[in-house]
């Protein structure tokens, strides 16, 4: 990703928020007690 940034590629802020929200939602659910955390490794 650093290479792409060095090449001038820029993230659309709305897409970055969408991606980060998708990562934060499961953590938030675990914190609120709605779900159990799990991790899958392939």
GROMACS elastic network, one bead per residue, 0.5 to 0.9 nm:
[ bonds ]
;  ai    aj funct       b0    kb
    1     4     6  0.51140   500
    1     5     6  0.62738   500
    1     6     6  0.85801   500
    2     5     6  0.50189   500
    2     6     6  0.60318   500
    2     7     6  0.85004   500
    3     7     6  0.61566   500
    3     8     6  0.88413   500
    3     9     6  0.89715   500
    4     8     6  0.66141   500
    4     9     6  0.55542   500
    4    10     6  0.82965   500
    5     8     6  0.51816   500
    5     9     6  0.50365   500
    5    10     6  0.65360   500
    5    11     6  0.88456   500
    6     9     6  0.73457   500
   10    13     6  0.88543   500
   11    14     6  0.84290   500
   11    15     6  0.70726   500
   11    16     6  0.65083   500
   12    15     6  0.53454   500
   12    16     6  0.63230   500
   12    17     6  0.88178   500
   13    17     6  0.61886   500
   13    18     6  0.85920   500
   14    17     6  0.51671   500
   14    18     6  0.62248   500
   14    19     6  0.87327   500
   15    19     6  0.61654   500
   15    20     6  0.85883   500
   16    19     6  0.51504   500
   16    20     6  0.61176   500
   16    21     6  0.84293   500
   17    20     6  0.51746   500
   17    21     6  0.58792   500
   17    22     6  0.84477   500
   18    21     6  0.51933   500
   18    22     6  0.62308   500
   18    23     6  0.88420   500
   19    22     6  0.51633   500
   19    23     6  0.65390   500
   19    24     6  0.88506   500
   20    23     6  0.50632   500
   20    24     6  0.61620   500
   20    25     6  0.86693   500
   21    25     6  0.59759   500
   22    25     6  0.55351   500
   22    26     6  0.75407   500
   23    26     6  0.65284   500
   23    27     6  0.73576   500
   24    27     6  0.52745   500
   24    28     6  0.60906   500
   24    29     6  0.87092   500
   25    28     6  0.50534   500
   25    29     6  0.62184   500
   25    30     6  0.87454   500
   26    29     6  0.50664   500
   26    30     6  0.63049   500
   26    31     6  0.86589   500
   26    35     6  0.80749   500
   26    37     6  0.80195   500
   27    30     6  0.51631   500
   27    31     6  0.62133   500
   27    32     6  0.86827   500
   27    37     6  0.77900   500
   28    31     6  0.50322   500
   28    32     6  0.61956   500
   28    33     6  0.86582   500
   28    34     6  0.88640   500
   29    32     6  0.51067   500
   29    33     6  0.62548   500
   29    34     6  0.52936   500
   29    35     6  0.59291   500
   29    36     6  0.84530   500
   29    37     6  0.89889   500
   30    33     6  0.50597   500
   30    34     6  0.57988   500
   30    36     6  0.58475   500
   30    37     6  0.62018   500
   31    34     6  0.77017   500
   31    35     6  0.83200   500
   32    35     6  0.80198   500
   33    36     6  0.74876   500
